[in-house]
Amino acid sequence: MKLELGVALGLAASLAAAQAPDKLVSGPGATLTENKCKICHELEHIRRTPLSRGEWADNLKNMRERGAPMTDEEMAVILDYLAAYYGRDPAPPAAPDTLAGGGDPVARLLDAHACSGCHTLDQRVVGPSFREVAQRYASDAGAAARLAAKVRSGGQGAWGQVPMPPAPALSDDELLTLIGWVLSRK
Amino acid sequence: MDESRRTFLGGVAGAGAYLLLGEAAAQDKPAAAPAQPAGTIANEAVKAEKHASMQYHSERPLTGSVAAHDHDFDVTPNERMFVRNNLLTPDLDAAQHRVTVKGLVDRELSFSVEDLKQRFPVVTLQGMLECAGSGRTNFQPRASGTAWGQTGGMGCPKWTGVRVADVLKAAGLKSGAAHVAGQGGDPGMIATAAPVIRSVPIAKSMDENTLLAWDMNGVPLPRVHGFPLRLVVPGWVGSASTKWVHTLTVLDAPFKGTYMTGSYVTPKFAIEPGQKMPPDTVSTQSWPVKSMITFPAQNARVKGAERITVRGRAWVGEGSIARVEISVDEGVTWQRARLAARGDPYAWRTFTFEYQPQRFGYLTFLARAWDERGNAQPMVSAWNPLGYFWNGVHRVGVLVEA
């Protein structure tokens, strides 16, 4: 019995480890860095080699030339974060990401579940703007349920061929908050 | 149905949606990876065609290679050829595929693979391809980019295709033609992804060993290696050999794009390790002289009474290998290895060295190749920010047991 429990706990732990989201060291700008970089590649690309600030600046310029959707302001935040936490010099201790989400519960969700890497309120980035989504579904009574399912399991085709990855960690309450907020952006 | 879901549905959706969401939620499985973009091949399908010894360094983009001791072949088998994508692996239809030659040509031409086979002489040759960053993890301090192992990121298969020179001649080169840019059909994760375009000087493009190839070791290119058509620019950094090639554009200067100016460049002059790329850079082209020991394996156990046949491969991007030397005293003295006869101009060459261990214990072999112009492999290659062109002497240690 004890053995079985141990096995079960071990299995649960390994399942949890397998499903744990890929995260960088917490610090100001960590969430933005994760959400922009993991659109195209795994975060191991950041962890595998510490670089000097100048090298990270070259790297970010290179990534933007290759198509990474980052504004100048976002690039500056990401550079400060990477130079500090993945630099060639010793890193500062992990700290809360004071630049993510802020006090607004919707913004926190958008950052925490990587939505903000690809979507903004008014501008098309990788995916449609939230306003575009709200306008398209303004008179569609069934839209909320369909969007909720799509956000949770991932989607493709409604706005182009770039797939939207699933967000399985969103709770029902969080989905409620997000979908309600998005659909009222019209 | 738990309380939170009831609240959700009551709050946002109507009664009709209630059923829909319930169904969708019930069918949800925790998805581990992002969806596969349309028209691309999943990494799992690529890996299914690869040897178990392949070590993968990243999934997005897919990169992988085998270690030196898994490279012990005169001709690299397809399943052991290194994988280095910049974007995703496209799923292309050979019957629909065309390659178009345009730019500074007298007439723009477009060919299917079948057209190329019918119209031009078909050649087969063994040719070396190696990623510019091959061996990058040898650099100290570490350099930015794919973490290729000490020896990973290269291979030397046989390619079948037509000469790019014949195709360019058919199109007719205009005066001022200086570079040929290859573009492939690999899509990125997102619509803004820059296409991977590299250009090659006209002299190398017109070399009789530079091919538009459709076969690799006698079978159609595996999808990850460029099916149905790719450039093969042997001896040069792998990125010159555009996979899934659909356009050759003849230009009057090197192509100006991120894969020419931001990547695949090295500092013109040596810089302090750990510093950023200086303003003066040169585009990477041919590989310097290099070798690796493919037998015995690192940390192998061997029986003391047995003679050891050290075996390896040596190559140089342009030119030919003059000799390979082995040291069993950490580079103090060197002895000549036996070099196999020269094959195709851009093929690697097998070398062997017979050695009778003099004592039990730990023993190291160092291999150093020389080209015919007198260039030798350095012990440590010059550090550069993107970690290109590692060609330091390869060292393998074995334990000789009683």
Interface residues (C-beta under 8 A of the other chain):
Chain A: A18 Q19 I39 C40 H41 E42 E44 H45 R48 T49 P50 L51 S52 G54 E55 A57 D58 N59 K61 N62 E65 R66 G67 A68 P69 R88 V126 A141 G142 A144 A145 R146 A148 A149 R152 S153 G154 G155 Q156 G160 Q161 V162 P163 M164 P165 P166 P168 S171 D172 D173 L175 L176 I179 G180 L183
Chain B: D2 S4 R5 T7 F8 L9 G11 V12 A13 G14 G16 A17 Y18 L20 L21 A24 A25 D28 K29 P30 A31 A32 A33 P34 A35 Q36 P37 A38 G39 S58 E59 R60 P61 P141 R142 A143 S144 G145 A147 G188 M189 I190 A191 T192 A193 A194 T258 G262 S263 G274 Q275 K276 M277 P385
